[in-house]
Amino acid sequence: MKRDPRFFLILLLAAVSLSSCLKKDFDRPADKSGYDPKLPVTHAIAELLSLNGQYDPSTGGDTTMIPAGVRIEGIVTGDDRSGNLFKRIAVDDGTAAVTVLIDMYNLYNDYPVGRKVYINCGGLYLGYDGGLPVIGAVATEKMELRGIDPATVNDHIVKGNVGNPVVSDTLDLITAKGASPALYSRLVTIRDVQFSDITQRYTQPNATTNRDIMDCDNNTLVVRSSNYANFATSRVPSGKGYITGIYTVYISANGTPTPQLVIRDTNDVRMEGPRCNESGSSSALISIDSLRKMYTGSGTMVLGSYSIKGIVISDRNYKNTDSRNLVIQDGDRGITIRFSASHSFNPGDEVLVDVKGAQLGEYNGLLEAGAVSSGGTFPASRAVRQSSGNTLTPAVLTIAQVTGANFEDYESTLVRIMQATIAGGSGTYSGNKPLTDASNTSGSFKLYTVTAATFSGAAVPSHPVNITGIVGQFNNTKQLTIRNTTDVE
């Protein structure tokens, strides 16, 4: 049969229209509506969960279809913004909490932490995810609940207002180890704990990973993190303090419950205090990440009895870094140390810096520790060389990644940008030179070289280069500083 040529044109236009609609939905901004429909509810979450069948680990669980007309409400306490919670949100109404499975990505756009939601539960199922009670759609043959279908999610979940207070229960680790069902899916804070192994990152490269936290009596609890979380490659903090997260459980085939904590992001982890058995030390060793998190965002504070350790990434010898400044990096976090006088440390030195009594604050936008203010005093003798000849591999990033929302994470760290172009300007390195790559052609990121640098008069390459340098800023200008011209190749 011969088709009218217009038929194919109609198909093409329909495909373009559908593609446009899909992209529009994917790129839509977060819904921050303040309207609350104040729908009537029939059950508290605790009452709803009591309808669930008994978990049977030998079969993978049990499922219960929720009767028509059942409606609950609650505040979202956990979303998928960091990627550590996947296709699920945690909802709490004060009586209990429940995990809701939704077969969608970027749920935080619609259901961010602090949003009230109403859930029309009729037709949905109560079930289990490894022993954790959940709400979802129809079960698979293995009795695992599927997420609510995107086509019906608005029929079941009605958005309320945003910005509601989100409060966690504060526990000690012994209480948290009790695996009480009353805590399942709730947001909890566990106090006076530390990571058992501070040499580790949150996850292995290719697998969801368990890391233990412990109290000073060596009791432990699992912190479970996805390798797809945006903090997966970050090192765990080296201090002691508190950790907040969604309390979950895994029940083995023999019925033994293992409580687990799932953090929402690293802001849930505050461990800046001295570790167990270090309270008698003059200054407790903490990570640079923990030190940076102490800063409140304004003014200058005086640090307590802490010390930090890191590899020197700045190079005083070529004079592109002030001789009183030392930039050290610990894992993927760095800090600029400001001494009152010149220091003698070289790239690759591992140094231990006692920052007790030092100032922590921003100088022209750059976070520094030491003699930050004009009247501050911090002698170079507060730093001690531990070893020399160490190497630190720079993170390979695009300019868009460096200058994006996580810029502060890269500040005072060593990065490598591939196929970047340095604007010629006067033809030499001296001053601010716009630095661009395929990800960012605006020139807002600058390659900065002081006039006193030994290579400031050298010619800037006119061709694309691979460039390594230290990320910094001067007020609102984001910058990269090379140590010497061997950083440009």
C-alpha positions in Angstrom: 0.0 0.0 0.0 1.4 3.4 -1.0 1.5 5.9 1.9 0.8 9.6 1.7 4.3 11.4 2.0 2.7 13.6 4.6 2.4 10.6 6.9 6.2 10.5 7.5 6.3 14.3 8.1 3.6 13.9 10.7 5.6 11.2 12.4 8.7 13.3 12.4 7.0 16.3 13.9 5.4 14.1 16.5 8.8 12.6 17.5 10.3 16.1 17.7 7.4 17.3 19.8 7.7 14.3 22.1 11.5 14.7 22.5 10.9 18.4 23.3 8.3 17.6 26.0 10.5 14.9 27.6 13.5 17.3 27.7 11.4 20.0 29.2 10.2 17.6 31.9 13.8 16.5 32.7 15.1 20.0 32.9 12.3 21.5 34.9 13.2 23.4 38.0 12.5 22.2 41.5 8.9 22.6 42.7 9.0 24.9 45.8 5.3 25.6 46.0 4.3 26.8 49.4 0.6 25.6 49.1 -0.6 23.1 51.5 -4.0 21.4 50.5 -4.5 20.2 54.1 -6.1 17.0 53.1 -7.7 14.9 55.8 -5.7 11.8 56.8 -7.1 8.4 58.0 -4.0 6.8 59.5 -0.9 7.8 61.3 2.2 6.1 59.8 2.6 3.9 62.9 -1.0 2.7 62.4 -0.4 2.0 58.7 2.7 0.0 59.4 0.8 -2.2 61.9 -1.2 -3.5 58.9 2.0 -5.0 57.4 2.5 -8.7 57.4 5.3 -10.3 59.4 8.6 -10.2 57.6 9.7 -13.7 56.4 13.4 -13.7 55.5 13.2 -17.1 53.9 10.8 -15.8 51.2 12.1 -12.3 50.9 9.3 -10.8 53.0 5.6 -10.4 52.8 3.3 -8.0 51.1 0.0 -6.4 52.0 -2.3 -4.5 49.7 -3.4 -1.3 51.4 -7.2 -0.8 51.4 -8.9 2.0 49.4 -9.3 5.3 51.3 -6.2 5.1 53.4 -4.3 8.4 53.5 -1.3 9.4 55.5 0.8 12.6 55.7 4.3 13.3 56.8 7.4 15.4 56.2 10.1 14.2 53.9 13.3 13.6 55.9 15.4 12.0 53.3 15.7 12.5 49.5 18.0 11.5 46.6 19.8 14.8 46.1 23.3 13.2 46.8 22.5 9.9 45.1 22.8 7.9 48.3 19.1 7.2 48.5 18.0 5.8 45.2 14.4 6.1 43.9 13.0 6.5 47.4 12.2 9.1 50.0 11.8 8.8 53.8 8.6 10.3 55.3 8.0 10.9 59.0 4.8 12.1 60.8 6.1 12.0 64.3 4.5 8.6 65.2 6.8 6.7 62.9 8.6 6.9 59.5 8.3 4.9 56.3 10.4 4.6 53.1 8.4 5.2 49.9 9.6 3.6 46.7 9.1 5.7 43.6 10.4 4.6 40.1 11.8 8.1 39.3 15.1 9.9 39.3 15.8 13.4 40.8 13.0 13.0 43.3 14.3 15.9 45.3 12.9 18.3 42.7 9.4 17.3 43.7 9.9 15.9 47.2 12.8 17.7 48.9 13.7 17.3 52.5 11.2 19.5 54.5 8.3 19.1 52.1 4.9 17.9 53.5 3.4 15.1 51.5 0.0 13.4 51.5 0.0 9.8 50.4 -3.1 8.1 49.0 -2.2 4.6 49.9 -5.2 2.7 48.4 -3.9 0.3 45.8 -0.3 0.5 47.0 1.4 -2.2 48.9 3.2 -2.5 52.3 6.2 -4.8 52.0 9.9 -5.0 52.9 13.2 -4.2 51.4 15.6 -6.6 53.1 13.6 -6.3 56.3 12.9 -2.6 56.1 9.2 -1.7 55.9 8.4 0.1 52.6 5.5 1.4 50.6 5.5 0.6 46.9 3.7 -0.8 43.9 2.9 -4.4 43.1 5.4 -7.0 44.2 7.7 -9.0 42.0 7.9 -12.8 42.1 10.6 -12.5 44.7 8.1 -10.5 46.8 10.1 -7.2 46.3 8.0 -4.1 45.8 8.4 -2.1 42.7 8.5 1.7 42.9 5.4 3.7 42.2 5.0 4.2 38.5 5.7 7.8 37.3 2.4 7.7 35.4 0.4 7.3 38.7 2.7 9.0 41.2 0.6 12.2 41.3 -2.5 10.1 42.0 -0.8 8.7 45.1 1.5 11.5 46.4 0.1 15.0 46.8 2.6 17.8 47.5 2.2 20.1 50.5 4.3 23.1 51.5 8.1 23.1 51.7 10.5 24.3 54.4 8.9 22.4 57.3 11.3 21.7 60.2 13.1 18.4 60.0 14.1 17.1 63.4 16.2 14.0 64.2 16.2 11.8 67.3 19.6 11.9 69.1 20.9 8.6 70.3 24.0 7.0 71.6 25.5 4.1 69.6 24.3 1.4 72.1 20.7 2.5 71.6 21.2 2.6 67.8 22.6 -0.9 67.8 19.3 -2.2 69.3 17.7 -2.3 65.9 14.4 -1.1 67.3 11.6 -1.2 64.7 10.4 2.1 66.1 13.5 3.7 64.5 13.2 2.2 61.0 13.3 4.9 58.3 13.6 7.7 60.9 16.2 10.4 60.8 18.5 9.9 63.8 21.7 11.5 65.1 24.2 9.3 66.8 26.5 11.2 69.1 30.1 10.6 70.3 31.2 8.4 67.5 34.1 8.1 65.0 34.9 6.1 61.9 36.9 3.0 62.8 39.2 3.3 59.8 40.1 6.9 58.9 42.2 5.9 55.9 39.2 4.8 53.9 36.9 6.7 51.5 33.1 6.4 51.9 32.9 3.6 49.3 34.9 1.3 47.1 35.0 2.5 43.5 32.5 0.0 42.1 30.3 -1.2 45.0 28.0 0.0 47.7 30.1 -0.1 50.8 29.8 -0.5 54.6 32.0 1.5 56.8 31.9 1.1 60.6 31.5 3.9 63.1 32.4 3.2 66.7 32.1 4.7 70.2 34.9 4.9 72.8 33.9 1.4 74.1 34.5 -0.1 70.7 30.8 -0.7 69.9 30.2 -0.4 66.2 27.5 0.4 63.7 27.4 0.2 59.9 27.2 3.3 57.7 26.1 2.2 54.3 26.9 4.3 51.2 26.3 3.9 47.5 29.2 4.3 45.1 26.9 6.5 43.0 26.7 9.1 45.8 28.3 12.3 45.0 30.5 12.0 48.1 31.6 8.4 47.4 35.2 9.2 46.8 35.6 11.5 49.8 37.6 10.4 52.7 35.8 9.7 56.0 36.6 12.3 58.6 39.3 11.5 61.2 37.7 13.2 64.2 35.0 12.2 66.6 31.5 13.8 66.9 28.1 13.0 65.5 26.5 11.6 62.4 23.0 12.0 61.2 21.2 9.7 58.7 18.2 7.6 57.8 18.1 4.5 60.1 17.6 1.3 58.1 17.9 -2.4 58.8 19.0 -5.6 56.9 17.6 -8.8 58.3 19.5 -11.9 57.3 18.1 -15.3 56.3 18.3 -16.5 60.0 16.3 -13.5 61.1 19.2 -11.5 62.6 18.7 -7.7 62.2 21.7 -5.5 61.3 21.0 -1.8 61.8 22.5 0.5 59.2 22.7 4.3 58.8 22.4 6.0 55.4 23.6 9.6 55.4 22.0 12.0 53.0 25.2 13.9 52.3 28.4 14.7 54.1 26.8 17.7 55.9 25.2 14.9 58.0 28.7 14.1 59.4 30.3 16.4 61.9 33.4 14.9 63.5 35.7 17.7 64.4 36.5 16.6 68.0 39.4 14.6 69.4 39.2 10.8 68.7 38.8 8.3 71.5 41.9 7.9 73.6 43.2 11.2 72.3 41.6 13.5 74.8 44.8 13.8 76.8 46.8 15.0 73.7 47.7 18.6 73.4 46.0 18.7 70.1 43.9 16.0 68.4 44.5 15.0 64.8 41.5 15.8 62.6 41.1 15.8 58.8 41.4 19.0 56.7 37.8 18.3 55.7 36.7 18.4 59.3 38.7 21.6 59.8 37.0 23.3 56.8 33.6 22.3 58.1 34.3 24.2 61.4 34.1 27.5 59.5 30.7 29.1 59.9 31.0 31.2 56.8 31.7 34.6 58.2 34.2 36.4 60.5 37.3 34.8 62.0 37.3 32.1 64.7 40.0 30.8 67.0 40.6 27.1 66.8 40.7 24.7 69.7 43.2 21.9 70.4 43.5 20.4 66.9 46.2 19.4 64.5 46.0 18.6 60.8 48.3 16.6 58.5 48.7 16.9 54.7 51.0 16.8 51.7 52.5 20.2 50.6 51.3 21.1 47.1 52.5 24.7 46.9 56.1 25.6 45.8 57.8 28.5 47.5 60.9 28.2 45.3 59.3 29.8 42.2 57.7 32.6 44.2 54.2 32.2 42.7 53.0 31.6 46.2 53.6 34.0 49.1 56.6 32.7 51.1 54.4 32.8 54.2 51.6 30.7 52.7 51.7 26.9 52.7 49.0 24.9 50.8 48.6 21.3 52.0 46.2 18.6 50.9 44.7 15.6 52.8 42.9 13.2 50.4 40.6 15.4 48.3 40.5 18.4 50.6 43.1 21.2 51.0 43.7 24.3 53.1 46.0 27.3 52.9 48.1 27.8 56.1 49.2 31.4 56.7 52.4 31.8 58.8 53.6 35.0 60.3 57.0 34.6 58.5 58.5 32.6 55.7 58.6 28.8 55.9 61.0 26.2 54.5 58.6 23.4 53.3 58.8 22.0 49.8 56.3 20.1 47.5 55.9 16.5 48.6 56.7 17.2 52.3 54.2 15.7 54.6 53.6 18.1 57.5 51.8 18.0 60.8 50.4 21.4 61.8 49.3 22.2 65.3 46.5 24.7 64.7 45.6 25.2 68.4 44.9 28.9 68.9 45.2 29.6 65.1 42.6 31.8 63.3 40.3 30.2 60.8 38.7 32.6 58.4 38.6 34.0 54.8 41.1 36.4 53.4 39.9 37.9 50.2 37.5 35.0 49.9 40.1 32.2 50.4 39.7 30.1 53.5 42.9 30.1 55.6 44.1 28.8 58.9 46.9 30.6 60.9 47.6 34.3 61.0 44.6 35.3 58.9 44.0 38.8 60.2 46.6 41.5 59.9 47.3 41.2 63.6 47.4 37.4 63.7 50.5 35.5 64.8 51.2 31.9 63.7 54.9 30.9 63.5 56.2 28.3 61.0 57.5 26.3 64.0 53.9 25.1 64.5 54.4 22.8 61.5 56.6 19.8 61.6 57.9 17.9 58.6 57.0 14.2 58.9 58.4 12.9 55.6 59.5 14.1 52.2 59.2 13.0 48.6 55.5 12.1 48.7 53.4 12.4 45.6 49.8 13.5 45.2 47.9 12.9 42.0 45.8 15.9 41.0 42.1 15.3 40.2 41.4 15.6 36.5 38.5 18.0 36.1 36.9 20.3 33.6 36.7 24.0 34.3 32.9 23.7 34.6 33.3 21.1 37.3 35.9 23.1 39.2 33.9 26.4 39.1 30.5 24.8 39.7 28.4 24.3 42.8 31.1 22.3 44.6 33.9 25.0 44.1 34.6 25.2 47.8 35.5 21.5 47.8 38.2 22.1 45.3 39.6 25.2 46.9 43.3 24.8 47.9 43.6 21.4 46.1 45.6 20.3 43.1 43.7 19.8 39.9 44.5 19.0 36.3 42.6 20.5 33.4 43.0 18.9 30.0 43.2 20.8 26.6 42.8 24.2 28.2 43.6 27.5 26.4 45.4 30.4 28.1 44.5 33.8 26.6 47.6 35.4 25.3 47.1 38.9 26.7 50.5 40.6 26.9 52.1 37.3 25.8 53.5 36.4 29.3 52.1 34.6 32.4 52.1 37.7 34.6 48.7 38.7 35.9 45.2 37.3 35.3 44.8 35.3 32.1 41.4 33.9 31.1 41.5 30.1 31.1 39.0 28.2 29.0 38.2 24.6 27.8 35.4 22.9 26.0 33.3 22.9 29.1 33.6 26.7 29.8 34.5 29.2 27.1 33.4 32.3 29.1 36.9 33.1 30.4 35.6 33.7 33.9 38.1 31.2 35.4 41.6 32.9 35.6 45.1 31.7 35.5 46.8 34.0 38.0 50.6 34.6 38.2 52.1 37.2 40.5 54.7 39.5 39.0 57.3 38.3 41.5 57.1 34.7 40.1 60.4 33.6 38.6 58.5 32.7 35.4 56.1 35.6 35.2 57.8 37.0 32.1 57.8 33.6 30.2 55.6 33.4 27.1 52.2 31.8 27.4 51.6 28.9 25.0 49.3 29.7 22.1 48.1 26.1 21.7 45.8 24.1 24.0 47.6 22.6 27.0 47.2 20.2 29.9 47.6 22.4 33.0 48.0 21.5 36.7 47.5 24.0 39.4 46.1 25.0 42.8 42.5 26.2 42.9 42.0 29.5 44.7 40.0 32.7 44.7 40.3 36.4 45.1 37.0 37.8 46.3 34.6 36.8 43.5 37.3 35.7 41.0 37.9 32.0 40.8 41.6 31.2 40.0 44.1 28.6 39.2 47.8 29.1 40.2 50.6 27.0 38.7 53.7 26.3 40.7 56.1 26.6 37.7 55.9 26.2 34.0 56.4 22.4 34.2 52.7 22.4 35.3 51.9 23.4 31.7 52.4 20.8 29.0 
